[in-house]
Amino acid sequence: MTKSYDIIKAPIITEQSSRMIETENSYTFKVDRKANKIEIKKAVEEIFGVTVVRVNTINVLPKFKRMGKYEGYKQAYKKAIVKLADGQKIDKFAI
């Protein structure tokens, strides 16, 4: 695995992220917590072969969850919203 695949962990596919793909041409990824915007941009461009216009990042805090008598926290992660240039898309997101 190269460094790019270590930075981009997984795509986030929800109703809101699907709507952002259609309207704003923005894709959402779960990324490494130590990665910065420049590293995320280079990784997406290298992996998918597209031109990235803008990267926004969000630190998602751990959320308290309870399952019966067991309780704990969901894992914290970093989310990146990547806007692509006009006319470009990532085919891997098509369902």
C-alpha positions as semicolon CSV with decimal commas, in nm:
position;residue;x (nm);y (nm);z (nm)
1;M;0,000;0,000;0,000
2;T;0,120;0,345;-0,081
3;K;0,087;0,651;0,135
4;S;-0,222;0,769;-0,057
5;Y;-0,415;0,458;0,039
6;D;-0,315;0,509;0,403
7;I;-0,462;0,862;0,401
8;I;-0,799;0,780;0,239
9;K;-0,967;0,519;0,461
10;A;-1,318;0,478;0,314
11;P;-1,594;0,663;0,130
12;I;-1,890;0,788;0,330
13;I;-2,214;0,713;0,147
14;T;-2,525;0,859;0,307
15;E;-2,832;1,038;0,175
16;Q;-2,672;1,377;0,236
17;S;-2,342;1,281;0,071
18;S;-2,529;1,139;-0,230
19;R;-2,719;1,468;-0,263
20;M;-2,388;1,659;-0,245
21;I;-2,247;1,444;-0,527
22;E;-2,543;1,530;-0,751
23;T;-2,572;1,902;-0,672
24;E;-2,223;2,025;-0,576
25;N;-1,992;1,758;-0,726
26;S;-1,850;1,702;-0,374
27;Y;-1,743;1,362;-0,241
28;T;-1,708;1,260;0,124
29;F;-1,432;1,037;0,263
30;K;-1,321;0,906;0,600
31;V;-0,952;0,999;0,624
32;D;-0,657;0,956;0,858
33;R;-0,686;1,183;1,163
34;K;-0,332;1,319;1,117
35;A;-0,372;1,406;0,746
36;N;-0,397;1,770;0,642
37;K;-0,586;1,923;0,349
38;I;-0,286;1,924;0,114
39;E;-0,215;1,554;0,173
40;I;-0,583;1,467;0,125
41;K;-0,595;1,661;-0,203
42;K;-0,284;1,486;-0,339
43;A;-0,413;1,144;-0,233
44;V;-0,754;1,187;-0,402
45;E;-0,592;1,318;-0,720
46;E;-0,345;1,027;-0,728
47;I;-0,595;0,749;-0,651
48;F;-0,888;0,860;-0,868
49;G;-0,711;1,068;-1,137
50;V;-0,928;1,379;-1,093
51;T;-0,865;1,749;-1,025
52;V;-0,957;1,866;-0,674
53;V;-1,073;2,226;-0,634
54;R;-1,135;2,242;-0,258
55;V;-1,103;2,026;0,054
56;N;-1,301;2,081;0,377
57;T;-1,226;1,872;0,685
58;I;-1,433;1,794;0,994
59;N;-1,321;1,619;1,313
60;V;-1,610;1,393;1,416
61;L;-1,610;1,348;1,792
62;P;-1,687;1,013;1,961
63;K;-2,057;0,955;2,026
64;F;-2,196;0,779;2,333
65;K;-2,389;0,457;2,250
66;R;-2,566;0,200;2,461
67;M;-2,662;-0,158;2,365
68;G;-2,864;-0,309;2,648
69;K;-2,651;-0,308;2,960
70;Y;-2,331;-0,234;2,764
71;E;-2,227;0,121;2,700
72;G;-1,937;0,291;2,533
73;Y;-1,834;0,534;2,263
74;K;-1,817;0,515;1,886
75;Q;-1,473;0,578;1,743
76;A;-1,374;0,936;1,653
77;Y;-1,261;1,001;1,295
78;K;-1,184;1,278;1,047
79;K;-1,417;1,345;0,755
80;A;-1,307;1,520;0,434
81;I;-1,546;1,678;0,182
82;V;-1,367;1,704;-0,154
83;K;-1,502;1,926;-0,434
84;L;-1,397;1,828;-0,785
85;A;-1,355;2,045;-1,093
86;D;-1,655;2,088;-1,323
87;G;-1,716;1,794;-1,555
88;Q;-1,519;1,545;-1,347
89;K;-1,657;1,263;-1,136
90;I;-1,550;0,952;-0,950
91;D;-1,713;0,644;-1,103
92;K;-1,657;0,429;-0,793
93;F;-1,938;0,617;-0,612
94;A;-2,203;0,522;-0,870
95;I;-2,448;0,272;-0,721
